[in-house]
Amino acid sequence: MASTVEVNSSVGIDGNSYTTAISNDKLTNDDFLKLMIQELKLQDPTKPMDSAKMLSTQMQMSQMNTNQEMIKAMQSMQTAFTQSSLSNASGIIGKNVEDGNIGSSGTSKAYTVRSVESVEGEIQVKAQEILYLEDRVVIPDSTDATKSQVVNYNAAGEILDDKGNKTGNKIVLTSPGVPLLSAGKLTILDSNNAQVTNHKYTLAGVTIPVYSDKLTTLPFSNITKIF
């Protein structure tokens, strides 16, 4: 209810008093009754206000108040639903998902979810696209397999050192992340593209995802698969 409602009036050229302003335009039913009583005090006795019209106006005011309360209740429900949905969606952080789109390789695009957020009531997922799966290459330790040296290489097969610099050697690939095997052994080339026959490079038997550097925004509703 409005805390204070002032009604200002003035006398028109016909000698009758008319309301010119009110101090608060957020009227409730009680405020409307106060305003109606003030109008009754100021009305011309010879031309009384139409009681049916007054009742209709009051009903409209009551309906407006009811609608406003319904809107508030719906907004509260929407907020609770969004919070619940966000909480449920957070369970896929760190998991892989698909959205039904097909990549350039002809396979379904896959992503790893990094975060979820609510944007204007819509749950959105921030994820990194998995560009391809890379076969892990290592130089095994003859005494302790846990100390095997991991070999880093790029999509072209170029072997990189710990700082990401090219070493000059290259792993021949059949496709990004998939080394070529010849007689069960990796094919390695030197800086002159000559094949290196005496090397220790071998497959570790595991694959790792190679990600895009950019985050992709996906509507949570578009996700078709979680794995």
Backbone as CSV, one residue per row, in Angstrom:
resi,resn,N_x,N_y,N_z,CA_x,CA_y,CA_z,C_x,C_y,C_z
1,MET,0.847,-1.188,0.000,0.000,0.000,0.000,0.877,1.231,0.000
2,ALA,0.484,2.241,-0.783,1.221,3.489,-0.813,1.164,4.129,0.556
3,SER,2.295,4.648,1.049,2.330,5.206,2.396,1.574,6.520,2.484
4,THR,1.662,7.349,1.481,0.980,8.645,1.501,0.438,8.938,0.121
5,VAL,-0.829,9.310,0.068,-1.444,9.674,-1.205,-2.096,11.030,-1.030
6,GLU,-1.539,12.042,-1.650,-2.102,13.375,-1.591,-2.873,13.654,-2.870
7,VAL,-4.035,14.241,-2.724,-4.871,14.579,-3.871,-4.957,16.089,-3.964
8,ASN,-4.493,16.664,-5.047,-4.556,18.106,-5.260,-5.695,18.416,-6.224
9,SER,-6.426,19.454,-5.937,-7.562,19.818,-6.778,-7.548,21.319,-7.059
10,SER,-8.297,21.683,-8.089,-8.434,23.098,-8.446,-9.830,23.328,-8.994
11,VAL,-10.245,24.551,-9.005,-11.580,24.918,-9.484,-11.501,25.273,-10.957
12,GLY,-12.340,24.613,-11.759,-12.347,24.862,-13.188,-13.162,26.089,-13.539
13,ILE,-13.191,26.414,-14.813,-13.915,27.605,-15.266,-15.419,27.446,-15.113
14,ASP,-15.883,26.178,-14.930,-17.303,25.952,-14.732,-17.679,26.005,-13.263
15,GLY,-16.703,26.311,-12.416,-16.995,26.420,-10.990,-16.852,25.120,-10.235
16,ASN,-16.618,24.003,-10.902,-16.474,22.713,-10.234,-15.009,22.452,-9.876
17,SER,-14.792,21.639,-8.827,-13.447,21.259,-8.410,-13.034,19.982,-9.135
18,TYR,-11.772,19.943,-9.561,-11.255,18.780,-10.288,-9.908,18.371,-9.691
19,THR,-9.678,17.067,-9.710,-8.386,16.562,-9.243,-7.321,16.880,-10.289
20,THR,-6.214,17.459,-9.835,-5.140,17.836,-10.768,-3.911,16.952,-10.656
21,ALA,-3.699,16.345,-9.475,-2.496,15.529,-9.312,-2.627,14.637,-8.092
22,ILE,-1.898,13.544,-8.104,-1.761,12.690,-6.925,-0.269,12.457,-6.707
23,SER,0.132,12.192,-5.462,1.546,12.130,-5.116,2.177,10.770,-5.378
24,ASN,1.378,9.712,-5.575,1.928,8.367,-5.752,1.077,7.631,-6.782
25,ASP,1.735,7.169,-7.875,0.963,6.502,-8.931,0.905,4.992,-8.758
26,LYS,1.435,4.462,-7.662,1.354,3.025,-7.377,0.200,2.789,-6.413
27,LEU,-1.005,2.922,-6.914,-2.192,2.862,-6.060,-2.623,1.428,-5.778
28,THR,-3.080,1.210,-4.550,-3.689,-0.048,-4.169,-5.192,0.179,-4.073
29,ASN,-5.929,-0.863,-3.697,-7.378,-0.701,-3.525,-7.703,0.332,-2.468
30,ASP,-6.970,0.319,-1.363,-7.216,1.299,-0.302,-6.955,2.716,-0.786
31,ASP,-5.893,2.865,-1.568,-5.599,4.191,-2.109,-6.694,4.641,-3.065
32,PHE,-7.206,3.701,-3.852,-8.276,4.037,-4.775,-9.531,4.494,-4.028
33,LEU,-9.839,3.819,-2.917,-11.008,4.215,-2.117,-10.831,5.621,-1.572
34,LYS,-9.612,5.938,-1.126,-9.359,7.297,-0.632,-9.570,8.320,-1.750
35,LEU,-9.065,7.977,-2.920,-9.213,8.875,-4.056,-10.673,9.019,-4.453
36,MET,-11.418,7.918,-4.425,-12.833,7.964,-4.800,-13.633,8.820,-3.807
37,ILE,-13.308,8.667,-2.514,-14.004,9.473,-1.499,-13.720,10.949,-1.704
38,GLN,-12.470,11.269,-2.034,-12.127,12.665,-2.298,-12.887,13.195,-3.507
39,GLU,-13.047,12.355,-4.534,-13.799,12.763,-5.716,-15.269,12.999,-5.377
40,LEU,-15.789,12.148,-4.506,-17.185,12.326,-4.093,-17.388,13.638,-3.359
41,LYS,-16.399,14.011,-2.565,-16.486,15.285,-1.844,-16.478,16.466,-2.789
42,LEU,-15.744,16.297,-3.905,-15.565,17.416,-4.823,-16.560,17.434,-5.981
43,GLN,-17.381,16.395,-6.072,-18.279,16.322,-7.230,-19.391,17.358,-7.170
44,ASP,-19.912,17.647,-8.322,-21.067,18.558,-8.445,-22.317,17.791,-7.999
45,PRO,-23.009,18.238,-6.942,-24.201,17.518,-6.453,-25.260,17.328,-7.522
46,THR,-25.302,18.256,-8.481,-26.320,18.153,-9.537,-25.917,17.164,-10.627
47,LYS,-24.627,16.770,-10.616,-24.149,15.816,-11.610,-23.314,14.751,-10.896
48,PRO,-23.948,13.906,-10.119,-23.214,12.890,-9.347,-22.499,11.896,-10.270
49,MET,-21.427,11.301,-9.725,-20.651,10.315,-10.494,-21.458,9.045,-10.697
50,ASP,-21.193,8.381,-11.792,-21.868,7.131,-12.121,-21.334,6.026,-11.197
51,SER,-22.176,5.499,-10.316,-21.737,4.487,-9.343,-21.291,3.203,-10.040
52,ALA,-21.939,2.847,-11.143,-21.550,1.638,-11.876,-20.152,1.790,-12.462
53,LYS,-19.868,2.989,-12.950,-18.544,3.242,-13.512,-17.488,3.196,-12.419
54,MET,-17.839,3.763,-11.250,-16.921,3.748,-10.118,-16.612,2.312,-9.693
55,LEU,-17.652,1.464,-9.639,-17.470,0.064,-9.236,-16.611,-0.684,-10.256
56,SER,-16.844,-0.401,-11.543,-16.069,-1.039,-12.597,-14.598,-0.668,-12.494
57,THR,-14.331,0.610,-12.186,-12.955,1.075,-12.041,-12.272,0.395,-10.871
58,GLN,-13.015,0.255,-9.767,-12.456,-0.395,-8.591,-12.139,-1.869,-8.885
59,MET,-13.032,-2.526,-9.642,-12.792,-3.926,-9.987,-11.551,-4.060,-10.872
60,GLN,-11.390,-3.099,-11.780,-10.208,-3.113,-12.636,-8.941,-2.943,-11.812
61,MET,-9.030,-2.042,-10.805,-7.892,-1.823,-9.933,-7.561,-3.101,-9.151
62,SER,-8.608,-3.778,-8.666,-8.411,-5.013,-7.922,-7.787,-6.085,-8.811
63,GLN,-8.239,-6.144,-10.067,-7.691,-7.114,-11.011,-6.222,-6.835,-11.310
64,MET,-5.875,-5.555,-11.406,-4.490,-5.169,-11.659,-3.598,-5.603,-10.495
65,ASN,-4.095,-5.394,-9.270,-3.331,-5.792,-8.094,-3.126,-7.314,-8.065
66,THR,-4.198,-8.038,-8.422,-4.110,-9.499,-8.447,-3.086,-9.956,-9.483
67,ASN,-3.118,-9.315,-10.659,-2.169,-9.666,-11.718,-0.736,-9.393,-11.289
68,GLN,-0.541,-8.271,-10.581,0.799,-7.933,-10.123,1.315,-8.967,-9.124
69,GLU,0.427,-9.417,-8.237,0.829,-10.437,-7.273,1.148,-11.754,-7.973
70,MET,0.379,-12.071,-9.006,0.650,-13.288,-9.774,1.998,-13.195,-10.481
71,ILE,2.296,-12.019,-11.033,3.571,-11.831,-11.723,4.725,-12.012,-10.749
72,LYS,4.588,-11.430,-9.532,5.639,-11.574,-8.523,5.840,-13.045,-8.152
73,ALA,4.713,-13.761,-7.993,4.798,-15.173,-7.628,5.468,-15.975,-8.746
74,MET,5.128,-15.664,-10.006,5.721,-16.373,-11.141,7.211,-16.065,-11.257
75,GLN,7.586,-14.798,-10.988,8.997,-14.434,-11.039,9.781,-15.175,-9.964
76,SER,9.171,-15.293,-8.776,9.817,-16.028,-7.690,9.992,-17.498,-8.063
77,MET,8.962,-18.094,-8.688,9.046,-19.488,-9.124,10.105,-19.650,-10.204
78,GLN,10.179,-18.681,-11.121,11.159,-18.732,-12.192,12.580,-18.689,-11.626
79,THR,12.786,-17.821,-10.622,14.105,-17.709,-9.993,14.502,-19.024,-9.325
80,ALA,13.533,-19.610,-8.593,13.810,-20.885,-7.917,14.106,-21.989,-8.935
81,PHE,13.353,-21.994,-10.048,13.552,-23.009,-11.084,14.927,-22.851,-11.728
82,THR,15.323,-21.585,-11.999,16.623,-21.327,-12.622,17.757,-21.771,-11.710
83,GLN,17.630,-21.472,-10.417,18.669,-21.870,-9.463,18.777,-23.386,-9.376
84,SER,17.618,-24.049,-9.384,17.612,-25.515,-9.335,18.232,-26.090,-10.603
85,SER,17.890,-25.500,-11.754,18.431,-25.978,-13.033,19.938,-25.770,-13.093
86,LEU,20.396,-24.625,-12.576,21.830,-24.326,-12.577,22.574,-25.323,-11.698
87,SER,21.975,-25.644,-10.550,22.593,-26.608,-9.644,22.689,-27.985,-10.297
88,ASN,21.622,-28.391,-10.986,21.625,-29.687,-11.666,22.634,-29.712,-12.813
89,ALA,22.696,-28.594,-13.551,23.594,-28.526,-14.707,25.055,-28.547,-14.293
90,SER,25.364,-28.086,-13.076,26.754,-28.047,-12.625,27.354,-29.447,-12.538
91,GLY,26.509,-30.469,-12.524,26.987,-31.841,-12.441,27.729,-32.305,-13.682
92,ILE,27.633,-31.559,-14.794,28.329,-31.988,-16.012,29.673,-31.290,-16.193
93,ILE,30.055,-30.426,-15.231,31.362,-29.768,-15.335,32.461,-30.830,-15.309
94,GLY,33.367,-30.751,-16.277,34.453,-31.724,-16.392,34.101,-32.920,-17.257
95,LYS,32.824,-33.050,-17.634,32.415,-34.176,-18.472,32.413,-33.776,-19.946
96,ASN,32.406,-34.789,-20.806,32.352,-34.552,-22.247,30.910,-34.566,-22.721
97,VAL,30.600,-33.690,-23.667,29.231,-33.595,-24.184,29.252,-33.432,-25.702
98,GLU,28.116,-33.696,-26.311,27.900,-33.434,-27.735,26.632,-32.602,-27.877
99,ASP,26.592,-31.789,-28.947,25.406,-30.958,-29.180,24.708,-31.285,-30.495
100,GLY,25.091,-32.402,-31.115,24.429,-32.824,-32.350,25.031,-32.250,-33.616
101,ASN,25.977,-31.303,-33.501,26.604,-30.722,-34.683,27.718,-31.623,-35.196
102,ILE,27.958,-31.555,-36.496,28.979,-32.378,-37.140,30.191,-31.515,-37.483
103,GLY,31.379,-32.005,-37.146,32.605,-31.276,-37.430,33.106,-31.497,-38.842
104,SER,34.239,-30.859,-39.167,34.798,-30.956,-40.519,35.243,-32.377,-40.856
105,SER,35.530,-33.187,-39.811,35.961,-34.570,-40.042,34.788,-35.499,-40.337
106,GLY,33.561,-34.980,-40.215,32.382,-35.794,-40.471,31.850,-36.508,-39.243
107,THR,32.487,-36.284,-38.097,32.028,-36.885,-36.843,31.378,-35.821,-35.964
108,SER,30.632,-36.265,-34.956,29.946,-35.329,-34.061,30.954,-34.511,-33.258
109,LYS,30.692,-33.233,-33.140,31.557,-32.384,-32.328,31.414,-32.766,-30.859
110,ALA,32.546,-32.807,-30.165,32.535,-33.132,-28.740,33.244,-32.021,-27.974
111,TYR,32.815,-31.811,-26.748,33.358,-30.743,-25.917,33.566,-31.261,-24.495
112,THR,34.475,-30.612,-23.775,34.618,-30.850,-22.346,34.112,-29.611,-21.625
113,VAL,33.155,-29.798,-20.726,32.508,-28.672,-20.038,33.436,-28.092,-18.984
114,ARG,33.593,-26.769,-19.008,34.445,-26.081,-18.035,33.627,-25.337,-16.979
115,SER,32.449,-24.830,-17.358,31.607,-24.118,-16.394,30.188,-24.019,-16.939
116,VAL,29.242,-23.697,-16.050,27.859,-23.446,-16.460,27.413,-22.138,-15.819
117,GLU,26.488,-21.437,-16.467,25.992,-20.175,-15.935,24.579,-19.923,-16.435
118,SER,23.895,-19.034,-15.728,22.544,-18.648,-16.123,22.610,-17.262,-16.745
119,VAL,22.122,-17.145,-17.981,22.113,-15.873,-18.697,20.674,-15.554,-19.075
120,GLU,20.111,-14.564,-18.386,18.723,-14.155,-18.615,17.778,-15.345,-18.508
121,GLY,18.024,-16.182,-17.500,17.131,-17.315,-17.244,17.438,-18.565,-18.045
122,GLU,18.399,-18.476,-18.975,18.763,-19.643,-19.789,20.080,-20.228,-19.296
123,ILE,20.118,-21.539,-19.084,21.336,-22.201,-18.642,22.261,-22.398,-19.848
124,GLN,23.475,-21.863,-19.727,24.446,-21.984,-20.804,25.700,-22.685,-20.295
125,VAL,26.359,-23.392,-21.198,27.541,-24.172,-20.875,28.750,-23.559,-21.575
126,LYS,29.839,-23.390,-20.834,31.102,-22.965,-21.417,31.976,-24.210,-21.552
127,ALA,32.403,-24.506,-22.767,33.134,-25.753,-22.999,34.243,-25.565,-24.028
128,GLN,35.233,-26.449,-23.960,36.306,-26.481,-24.954,36.039,-27.607,-25.940
129,GLU,36.106,-27.286,-27.216,35.898,-28.317,-28.226,37.093,-29.260,-28.278
130,ILE,36.813,-30.555,-28.367,37.866,-31.561,-28.539,38.160,-31.658,-30.031
131,LEU,39.341,-31.204,-30.441,39.683,-31.183,-31.866,39.966,-32.591,-32.392
132,TYR,40.694,-33.369,-31.609,40.981,-34.754,-31.981,41.586,-35.467,-30.768
133,LEU,41.676,-36.778,-30.860,42.309,-37.578,-29.813,43.722,-37.928,-30.253
134,GLU,44.656,-37.721,-29.354,46.062,-37.941,-29.681,46.593,-39.190,-28.986
135,ASP,47.217,-40.088,-29.776,47.888,-41.255,-29.198,49.142,-40.781,-28.463
136,ARG,49.205,-41.094,-27.172,50.348,-40.669,-26.369,51.600,-41.458,-26.761
137,VAL,52.698,-40.724,-26.979,53.993,-41.318,-27.327,54.960,-41.088,-26.170
138,VAL,55.742,-42.102,-25.852,56.701,-41.992,-24.745,58.040,-42.611,-25.146
139,ILE,59.053,-42.246,-24.359,60.330,-42.954,-24.406,60.399,-43.714,-23.091
140,PRO,60.213,-45.029,-23.124,60.112,-45.801,-21.887,61.410,-45.853,-21.094
141,ASP,61.246,-45.933,-19.770,62.373,-46.149,-18.868,62.513,-47.657,-18.668
142,SER,63.677,-48.182,-18.940,63.877,-49.632,-18.893,63.766,-50.207,-17.490
143,THR,63.934,-49.375,-16.482,63.899,-49.874,-15.102,62.604,-49.534,-14.375
144,ASP,61.955,-48.435,-14.763,60.750,-47.991,-14.057,59.777,-47.375,-15.066
145,ALA,58.695,-48.086,-15.355,57.729,-47.627,-16.363,57.074,-46.301,-15.967
146,THR,56.992,-46.026,-14.668,56.363,-44.773,-14.211,57.230,-43.560,-14.529
147,LYS,58.508,-43.812,-14.867,59.421,-42.706,-15.168,59.614,-42.515,-16.669
148,SER,58.756,-43.133,-17.454,58.853,-42.984,-18.911,58.683,-41.518,-19.299
149,GLN,59.439,-41.079,-20.278,59.408,-39.691,-20.718,58.293,-39.482,-21.746
150,VAL,57.386,-38.555,-21.452,56.294,-38.259,-22.382,56.819,-37.402,-23.527
151,VAL,56.441,-37.761,-24.738,56.879,-37.038,-25.934,55.731,-36.164,-26.430
152,ASN,55.987,-34.869,-26.493,54.966,-33.940,-26.992,55.169,-33.696,-28.484
153,TYR,54.073,-33.689,-29.218,54.148,-33.389,-30.654,52.866,-32.673,-31.085
154,ASN,52.963,-31.923,-32.186,51.816,-31.143,-32.645,51.005,-31.895,-33.699
155,ALA,50.018,-31.197,-34.278,49.114,-31.844,-35.233,49.832,-32.299,-36.499
156,ALA,51.008,-31.698,-36.775,51.790,-32.096,-37.949,52.771,-33.206,-37.618
157,GLY,52.822,-33.618,-36.335,53.723,-34.685,-35.935,55.084,-34.195,-35.484
158,GLU,55.327,-32.888,-35.532,56.627,-32.338,-35.153,56.835,-32.497,-33.641
159,ILE,57.942,-33.105,-33.246,58.224,-33.362,-31.835,58.715,-32.082,-31.168
160,LEU,58.164,-31.801,-29.992,58.460,-30.569,-29.261,59.204,-30.892,-27.970
161,ASP,60.042,-29.928,-27.525,60.721,-30.111,-26.247,59.822,-29.611,-25.110
162,ASP,60.361,-29.568,-23.901,59.565,-29.176,-22.736,59.053,-27.736,-22.824
163,LYS,59.722,-26.903,-23.625,59.331,-25.505,-23.764,58.445,-25.266,-24.986
164,GLY,58.103,-26.349,-25.694,57.249,-26.222,-26.869,57.982,-25.912,-28.147
165,ASN,59.304,-25.968,-28.112,60.098,-25.701,-29.314,60.274,-26.983,-30.133
166,LYS,60.348,-26.831,-31.438,60.523,-27.980,-32.320,61.935,-28.538,-32.185
167,THR,62.007,-29.855,-32.094,63.321,-30.506,-31.938,63.969,-30.848,-33.268
168,GLY,63.199,-30.873,-34.337,63.719,-31.237,-35.650,63.263,-32.620,-36.075
169,ASN,62.980,-33.476,-35.109,62.459,-34.805,-35.428,60.943,-34.751,-35.605
170,LYS,60.434,-35.745,-36.294,59.015,-35.738,-36.632,58.445,-37.147,-36.602
171,ILE,57.223,-37.261,-36.037,56.496,-38.534,-36.054,55.571,-38.514,-37.265
172,VAL,55.669,-39.515,-38.109,54.792,-39.578,-39.281,53.390,-39.976,-38.806
173,LEU,52.393,-39.182,-39.223,51.013,-39.404,-38.796,50.133,-39.784,-39.968
174,THR,49.135,-40.612,-39.697,48.123,-40.915,-40.715,47.002,-39.887,-40.673
175,SER,46.826,-39.256,-39.519,45.877,-38.166,-39.299,46.295,-37.502,-37.991
176,PRO,45.808,-36.292,-37.697,46.236,-35.621,-36.464,46.077,-36.518,-35.232
177,GLY,47.192,-36.724,-34.522,47.150,-37.521,-33.302,47.274,-39.012,-33.494
178,VAL,47.362,-39.482,-34.753,47.422,-40.930,-35.016,48.724,-41.262,-35.747
179,PRO,49.744,-41.760,-35.024,51.031,-42.084,-35.650,50.940,-43.275,-36.605
180,LEU,51.813,-43.239,-37.600,51.919,-44.345,-38.546,52.821,-45.423,-37.963
181,LEU,52.347,-46.648,-37.988,53.136,-47.787,-37.510,53.641,-48.590,-38.710
182,SER,54.895,-48.959,-38.631,55.487,-49.809,-39.665,56.147,-50.987,-38.957
183,ALA,55.612,-52.181,-39.210,56.086,-53.391,-38.527,55.971,-53.220,-37.016
184,GLY,54.890,-52.560,-36.587,54.628,-52.372,-35.163,55.457,-51.288,-34.511
185,LYS,56.199,-50.525,-35.335,57.084,-49.502,-34.791,56.747,-48.139,-35.378
186,LEU,56.902,-47.077,-34.554,56.632,-45.725,-35.022,57.621,-45.321,-36.116
187,THR,57.106,-44.554,-37.082,57.961,-44.036,-38.150,58.422,-42.639,-37.762
188,ILE,59.731,-42.472,-37.578,60.309,-41.206,-37.145,61.226,-40.662,-38.233
189,LEU,61.098,-39.361,-38.501,61.954,-38.697,-39.487,62.840,-37.684,-38.776
190,ASP,64.046,-37.451,-39.334,64.925,-36.429,-38.764,64.671,-35.102,-39.468
191,SER,65.502,-34.097,-39.186,65.304,-32.756,-39.745,65.443,-32.728,-41.263
192,ASN,66.080,-33.772,-41.840,66.225,-33.859,-43.305,65.179,-34.778,-43.930
193,ASN,64.165,-35.146,-43.119,63.097,-36.045,-43.553,63.607,-37.449,-43.890
194,ALA,64.745,-37.788,-43.328,65.256,-39.147,-43.489,64.730,-39.989,-42.336
195,GLN,64.400,-41.235,-42.626,63.833,-42.098,-41.586,64.889,-42.503,-40.559
196,VAL,64.474,-42.366,-39.294,65.349,-42.769,-38.196,64.957,-44.185,-37.796
197,THR,65.863,-45.108,-37.959,65.542,-46.514,-37.661,65.846,-46.892,-36.217
198,ASN,66.857,-46.260,-35.653,67.262,-46.596,-34.290,66.738,-45.522,-33.325
199,HIS,65.519,-45.719,-32.857,64.934,-44.754,-31.912,64.173,-45.509,-30.826
200,LYS,63.839,-44.812,-29.759,63.171,-45.436,-28.614,61.704,-45.007,-28.465
201,TYR,61.225,-44.211,-29.411,59.844,-43.736,-29.317,58.865,-44.911,-29.439
202,THR,57.858,-44.913,-28.597,56.852,-45.965,-28.658,55.507,-45.437,-28.177
203,LEU,54.439,-46.134,-28.555,53.098,-45.741,-28.112,52.893,-46.132,-26.647
204,ALA,52.224,-45.253,-25.899,51.970,-45.528,-24.481,50.706,-46.351,-24.286
205,GLY,49.906,-46.481,-25.344,48.669,-47.261,-25.231,47.491,-46.474,-24.695
206,VAL,47.622,-45.146,-24.614,46.526,-44.297,-24.146,46.376,-43.121,-25.102
207,THR,45.205,-42.533,-25.094,44.952,-41.343,-25.909,44.551,-40.187,-25.004
208,ILE,44.825,-38.971,-25.441,44.437,-37.768,-24.701,43.736,-36.816,-25.660
209,PRO,42.772,-36.024,-25.182,42.105,-35.068,-26.060,42.966,-33.839,-26.302
210,VAL,42.923,-33.330,-27.493,43.580,-32.067,-27.834,42.474,-31.039,-28.039
211,TYR,42.560,-29.927,-27.280,41.460,-28.969,-27.230,41.710,-27.709,-28.058
212,SER,40.615,-27.076,-28.414,40.669,-25.742,-29.005,41.077,-24.749,-27.912
213,ASP,41.752,-23.675,-28.298,42.169,-22.656,-27.329,40.996,-21.789,-26.878
214,LYS,39.907,-21.832,-27.634,38.767,-20.965,-27.341,37.647,-21.730,-26.641
215,LEU,36.914,-21.002,-25.789,35.738,-21.574,-25.149,34.529,-21.392,-26.058
216,THR,33.679,-22.393,-26.107,32.444,-22.346,-26.888,31.253,-22.287,-25.939
217,THR,30.292,-21.428,-26.247,29.078,-21.325,-25.437,27.979,-22.174,-26.061
218,LEU,27.424,-23.087,-25.269,26.364,-23.979,-25.740,25.140,-23.831,-24.844
219,PRO,23.948,-23.666,-25.408,22.735,-23.745,-24.577,22.628,-25.147,-23.979
220,PHE,22.351,-25.227,-22.696,22.264,-26.522,-22.035,21.213,-27.406,-22.719
221,SER,20.160,-26.768,-23.225,19.078,-27.527,-23.868,19.511,-28.170,-25.172
222,ASN,20.642,-27.721,-25.748,21.124,-28.266,-27.021,21.971,-29.526,-26.849
223,ILE,22.361,-29.821,-25.622,23.213,-30.981,-25.382,22.431,-32.271,-25.628
224,THR,23.005,-33.122,-26.473,22.339,-34.367,-26.846,22.972,-35.602,-26.223
225,LYS,24.214,-35.444,-25.740,24.898,-36.619,-25.174,25.894,-36.155,-24.116
226,ILE,25.971,-36.906,-23.015,26.937,-36.655,-21.942,27.724,-37.952,-21.723
227,PHE,29.055,-37.858,-21.728,29.851,-39.080,-21.553,31.167,-38.782,-20.852
